[in-house]
């Protein structure tokens, strides 16, 4: 199993002689929890540390936490105009059409970062997605994975999401048998598929092996009943903090992300790989880009193929050198650097969708 001792060093703060005034518009933000919220927090914090002036606009209701940047929640039109007039550049962290007008009114350079599908490749007839596609095609675009970029009918720049290397890292501890999975317990996340797959191979595993499911949600009770019915030993931990999740991941040799949904990226897979887990992910998703050489792919929504992958994972050893090279291009510092370069170019009128930005290293072959 791969091991990288201790967290990596803290990134150096950039010397910004001409700081930008950056308005980040995030349709979801803390205190709610999710991928878009995490990326928004990372970008706002990272750009602030680099000396830029950052304000965040979000419709998400507030909390009492202190942030190193201003947060404006559900602003009225007058306040939104003030913020747009103040900004040098606007970043939409996930397209929020309700706030786009203010940037257009003051001709502010605007970048849209897409974290999910807009239905282009599947020709969705959803009116909301049709509007979003039409609007998004007018602006410079960032996609959080290559598979998302390929779904667009226009050019976009790929900047993969980054993981917190101070929290999610590998070590040389002895790892337990069994499988760990993290996520919200809803049908799309496929935890029922994982329980079924585990049941198929249970007799081939160490008697002490069990399934550890981290998270909570409306499907938890039905998952508990399924596990009892199939005789699968499952430890439901409930919701854990990031550092506690990382400890659970480092305790396990194998992690699984059994999503039915075609995940656009999947930060949880990247975090599992960073913690040294052999990580099982469904094919034709952004998760394959996230996990790189730590991954084993299985057919999405197929419990039998997931069981096959579980068997293979028990004896797989990750190529440490290849994984380290993969992870080096997926840190938060690298992610913030790529966005910073893009925003600076955009603010100075240099950015085009075909521009050559700081590129991540190519993904290692997982076959």
C-alpha positions in Angstrom: 0.0 0.0 0.0 1.2 3.5 -0.7 2.5 5.7 2.1 3.5 9.3 2.2 4.6 10.3 5.6 2.9 13.2 7.3 1.0 16.1 5.7 2.8 18.1 3.0 4.2 21.5 3.7 2.0 24.6 3.7 1.9 26.5 0.4 3.7 29.8 0.3 1.6 32.9 0.2 1.9 34.8 -3.1 3.2 38.3 -3.2 0.4 40.2 -5.0 1.5 43.7 -6.0 -1.7 44.4 -7.8 -4.5 42.6 -5.9 -7.7 41.8 -7.7 -11.1 42.6 -6.3 -12.8 39.2 -6.8 -16.6 38.7 -6.4 -17.3 35.0 -6.0 -20.9 34.1 -6.7 -21.6 30.6 -5.3 -25.1 29.2 -5.5 -24.3 27.1 -2.4 -21.9 27.9 0.4 -21.1 27.1 4.0 -22.7 26.2 6.4 -24.2 23.6 4.0 -21.9 20.8 3.0 -21.1 19.6 -0.5 -18.6 19.8 -3.3 -19.5 23.2 -4.5 -19.4 24.6 -1.0 -16.0 23.1 -0.4 -14.5 24.5 -3.7 -16.1 27.9 -3.0 -14.5 28.0 0.5 -11.1 26.8 -0.9 -11.0 29.5 -3.6 -12.2 32.3 -1.4 -9.7 31.4 1.3 -6.8 30.8 -1.1 -7.3 34.0 -3.1 -7.5 36.0 0.2 -4.3 34.4 1.4 -2.6 35.5 -1.8 -3.5 39.1 -1.1 -6.6 39.5 -3.3 -9.8 41.2 -2.0 -12.6 38.7 -2.0 -16.3 38.9 -1.4 -18.7 36.0 -1.7 -22.4 36.2 -2.7 -24.6 33.3 -2.0 -28.3 32.6 -1.5 -27.4 30.1 1.3 -28.6 31.1 4.8 -25.8 32.1 7.2 -23.9 30.8 10.2 -22.0 32.5 13.0 -18.6 31.4 11.8 -15.9 34.1 11.1 -14.4 34.0 7.6 -11.3 35.9 6.3 -13.5 37.4 3.5 -16.8 39.1 3.3 -20.0 37.0 2.8 -23.2 38.6 1.5 -26.1 36.3 1.7 -29.1 36.7 -0.6 -28.4 40.3 -1.5 -31.1 42.6 -2.8 -30.7 44.1 -6.3 -29.2 47.4 -5.0 -26.6 45.5 -2.9 -25.8 43.3 -5.9 -25.2 46.3 -8.1 -22.8 47.8 -5.5 -20.8 44.5 -5.3 -20.6 44.2 -9.1 -19.5 47.8 -9.4 -16.8 47.2 -6.8 -15.4 44.0 -8.4 -12.6 43.8 -11.0 -13.7 40.3 -12.0 -16.6 37.9 -11.1 -16.3 34.2 -10.7 -19.5 32.1 -10.7 -18.8 29.0 -8.7 -21.6 27.0 -10.4 -23.8 29.1 -12.6 -26.2 31.3 -10.7 -28.4 33.0 -13.4 -30.2 35.1 -10.8 -27.0 37.1 -10.2 -25.5 37.3 -13.7 -27.3 40.5 -14.7 -25.3 42.7 -12.4 -22.0 41.8 -13.9 -23.4 42.4 -17.4 -24.8 45.8 -16.3 -21.3 47.0 -15.3 -19.5 45.1 -18.0 -17.5 43.1 -15.5 -15.3 40.2 -16.8 -17.1 37.0 -15.7 -15.9 33.4 -15.5 -18.3 30.5 -14.9 -16.9 27.3 -13.2 -19.2 24.3 -14.0 -19.3 21.6 -11.4 -22.1 19.5 -12.9 -23.9 18.5 -16.1 -25.9 21.0 -18.1 -27.5 18.2 -20.1 -25.9 19.2 -23.4 -24.6 15.8 -24.4 -27.9 14.2 -23.5 -29.9 17.0 -25.1 -32.0 17.6 -22.0 -35.3 19.3 -22.5 -35.4 20.7 -19.0 -36.2 24.4 -19.5 -33.9 25.4 -16.7 -31.0 23.6 -18.2 -31.7 25.0 -21.6 -31.5 28.5 -20.2 -28.3 27.7 -18.3 -26.7 26.2 -21.4 -27.6 29.2 -23.5 -26.3 31.7 -20.9 -23.2 29.7 -20.1 -22.1 29.5 -23.7 -21.7 33.3 -23.7 -19.0 33.4 -21.0 -15.5 32.0 -20.5 -15.9 28.6 -18.9 -14.0 26.4 -16.5 -15.0 22.7 -16.1 -14.0 20.7 -13.0 -13.2 17.6 -15.1 -12.5 16.6 -18.6 -15.7 14.6 -18.8 -17.7 17.7 -18.0 -15.7 19.8 -20.6 -16.5 17.2 -23.2 -20.2 17.5 -22.5 -20.2 21.1 -23.6 -20.7 22.4 -27.2 -18.2 25.1 -26.6 -14.5 25.3 -25.5 -13.7 25.4 -21.8 -10.6 25.2 -19.6 -10.3 22.2 -17.3 -9.2 22.9 -13.7 -9.6 19.8 -11.6 -10.7 20.3 -8.0 -8.1 20.0 -5.2 -7.9 18.1 -1.9 -6.7 19.4 1.5 -3.3 17.8 1.8 -3.1 18.9 5.4 -6.0 16.6 6.3 -6.0 13.9 3.6 -2.7 12.1 3.4 -1.3 8.6 3.7 0.9 7.0 6.4 2.5 3.6 7.0 0.0 2.2 9.5 -1.4 -1.3 9.3 -4.6 -1.3 7.4 -7.7 -3.3 8.2 -9.6 -5.7 6.0 -13.0 -4.5 4.8 -14.3 -1.5 2.8 -15.0 2.1 3.7 -17.4 4.5 1.9 -18.3 8.1 2.5 -21.3 10.2 1.4 -24.8 11.3 1.9 -27.2 8.3 2.3 -29.5 8.9 -0.7 -30.3 6.5 -3.5 -28.1 8.2 -6.1 -25.0 7.4 -4.0 -25.5 3.7 -4.4 -24.7 2.4 -0.8 -27.3 -0.3 -1.3 -25.3 -1.6 -4.3 -22.2 -1.7 -2.1 -23.9 -3.7 0.6 -25.2 -6.2 -2.1 -21.7 -6.4 -3.6 -20.1 -7.0 -0.2 -22.6 -9.8 0.5 -21.6 -11.5 -2.8 -17.9 -11.8 -1.7 -18.3 -12.0 2.1 -17.4 -15.7 2.2 -14.1 -15.0 0.4 -13.0 -12.4 2.9 -11.4 -12.4 6.3 -14.1 -13.2 8.9 -13.3 -9.9 10.7 -13.9 -7.8 7.6 -16.8 -5.4 7.7 -18.2 -2.5 5.7 -17.9 1.0 7.2 -20.3 3.6 6.0 -19.6 7.2 6.9 -22.5 9.8 6.6 -26.2 10.0 7.1 -29.3 10.7 5.2 -32.9 9.6 4.5 -31.8 6.1 3.2 -29.9 5.1 6.3 -32.8 3.1 7.9 -33.4 1.1 4.7 -29.7 0.4 4.4 -29.5 -0.8 8.0 -32.4 -3.2 7.2 -30.8 -4.4 4.0 -27.5 -5.1 5.8 -29.4 -7.1 8.5 -31.3 -9.0 5.9 -28.2 -10.0 3.9 -26.1 -10.7 7.0 -23.5 -8.0 6.1 -21.6 -6.6 9.1 -21.9 -2.8 8.6 -20.6 -0.1 10.9 -22.7 3.1 10.4 -20.6 5.9 11.8 -22.9 8.8 11.2 -21.6 12.2 10.1 -17.9 12.8 10.8 -15.6 15.8 10.6 -13.1 15.9 7.8 -10.2 14.9 10.0 -12.2 12.0 11.4 -13.1 10.9 7.9 -9.4 11.0 7.0 -8.5 8.8 9.9 -11.1 6.2 8.9 -9.8 6.2 5.3 -6.2 5.7 6.5 -7.4 2.8 8.6 -8.7 1.0 5.4 -7.0 -0.7 2.5 -10.1 -0.3 0.2 -12.5 2.5 -0.3 -15.5 2.5 -2.6 -17.6 5.2 -4.3 -20.6 3.3 -5.6 -22.6 6.2 -7.1 -25.5 5.5 -9.4 -25.2 9.1 -10.5 -22.7 10.0 -13.1 -20.5 12.0 -10.8 -18.9 15.1 -12.5 -15.8 14.8 -10.4 -16.1 13.3 -6.9 -13.9 14.9 -4.3 -14.5 12.0 -1.9 -12.7 9.6 -4.4 -9.7 12.0 -4.5 -9.6 12.2 -0.7 -9.7 8.4 -0.4 -6.8 8.0 -2.9 -4.8 10.7 -1.1 -5.2 8.7 2.1 -3.7 5.7 0.4 -6.8 3.6 -0.3 -7.3 1.4 -3.3 -10.4 3.3 -4.5 -13.3 1.7 -6.5 -15.2 4.1 -8.7 -17.8 3.7 -11.5 -16.7 4.1 -15.1 -17.7 7.0 -17.4 -17.6 9.5 -14.5 -15.3 12.3 -13.3 -14.3 10.0 -10.5 -11.9 8.1 -12.7 -10.0 11.4 -13.2 -10.0 12.1 -9.5 -8.5 8.7 -8.3 -6.0 8.2 -11.1 -3.7 5.2 -10.5 -5.3 4.4 -7.1 -8.5 3.4 -8.9 -10.3 0.3 -10.0 -13.2 1.0 -12.3 -16.5 -0.9 -12.4 -19.7 -0.6 -14.4 -22.0 2.0 -12.9 -25.1 0.7 -11.3 -23.9 -2.9 -11.5 -23.5 -4.7 -8.1 -22.0 -7.8 -9.6 -19.2 -5.8 -11.4 -18.7 -3.9 -8.1 -18.2 -7.3 -6.4 -15.6 -8.2 -9.0 -13.8 -5.0 -8.3 -13.9 -5.6 -4.5 -12.3 -9.0 -5.0 -9.5 -7.5 -7.1 -8.9 -4.6 -4.7 -8.0 -6.9 -1.8 -4.7 -7.8 -3.3 -4.0 -4.6 -5.3 -1.0 -2.4 -4.4 -1.0 1.1 -5.6 2.1 2.4 -7.5 3.3 5.0 -5.0 5.4 7.0 -7.5 2.5 7.3 -10.0 0.0 8.2 -7.3 2.3 10.9 -5.8 2.7 12.4 -9.3 -1.0 12.4 -9.8 -1.8 14.0 -6.4 0.9 16.7 -6.9 -1.3 18.2 -9.6 -4.5 18.0 -7.5 -3.7 20.1 -4.4 -5.8 23.1 -3.3 -2.7 25.3 -3.9 -2.4 24.1 -7.5 -6.2 24.6 -8.0 -6.1 28.2 -6.6 -3.1 29.0 -8.7 -4.9 27.9 -11.9 -8.0 30.0 -11.0 -5.8 33.0 -10.0 -4.0 32.9 -13.3 -7.3 32.7 -15.2 -8.9 35.5 -13.3 -5.8 37.8 -13.7 -5.9 37.1 -17.5 -9.6 37.7 -17.6 -9.4 41.0 -15.7 -6.7 42.3 -18.1 -8.6 41.2 -21.2 -6.1 38.4 -22.0 -8.3 35.4 -21.4 -9.8 33.3 -24.1 -11.4 29.8 -23.8 -8.6 28.3 -25.8 -5.8 29.9 -23.7 -3.0 27.7 -22.4 -3.3 27.7 -18.6 -1.2 26.0 -16.0 -1.9 22.4 -16.9 -2.2 19.4 -14.6 0.0 16.4 -15.3 -1.7 13.7 -17.5 -3.6 11.0 -15.6 -1.8 7.7 -15.1 -3.1 4.6 -16.9 -5.4 2.7 -14.4 -5.6 -0.4 -16.5 
